């Protein structure tokens, strides 16, 4: 068998495997407008699809269990792009070569902690903690540590609390690095977890982290299984009908990641 024939056979085999697995040869994407009418991968349980449609009304969606699965679909050619919160996509792209974030944002959004609708005292304390951190430089320090260009956040500092006043239960989804994720030692850490730790410390309560699927957080809060929830949750009018949001603690938004 000649080298030329062998090369042709490899191309045929690869093409057949690609067709069976659902991947296709896709146009190089450099601008957000190119995603109009194209396939965009999304994790389930979020409002990202509605936000994408506000900018790209003819976009088509493929849903996956996690944002990482959605990004892998892009890398394997099963989708043209993945859309999700920009800080999370930046973190993933920094650790995975061949991916870029499109410069134009799909939406700009505010992230907030959420509490039960009648828990105004807890909301007030959350807002006060964030405000004080912004005034004393602690917030800027957190931003540098949790959102480095390398995509590898620094270790979370110890934030002890006496626990004199009981337990503060935080519902979170640990698939939203760098906001909430599992570190090398198996602990749940992140920007939101550190904020929650400061809130618990102010209240003299022990922070109890309850990890769950992203889509389960609001139902868990409404049912009283947790006292507050956080995992870069976008503040929306629809969600605000069910829960009470804190003042925004982070300005983010939905971006798109594509193959370089």
Secondary structure, 3 states (H helix, E strand, C coil): CCHHHHHHHHHHHHHHHHHHHCCCCCCCCCCHHHHCCCEEEEECCCCHHHHHHHHCCCCEEEEECCHHHHHHHHHCCCCCEEEEEHHHHHHHHHHCCCEEECCCCCEEEEECCEECCCCHHHHHHHHHHHHHHHHHCHHHHHHHHHCCCCCCCCCCCCCCCCCCCCEEEEEECCEECCCEEECCCCCEECHHHHHHHHHHHHCCCEEEEEECCHHHHHHHHHCCCCCEECCCCECCHHHHCCCEECCCCEEEEEEEEEEC
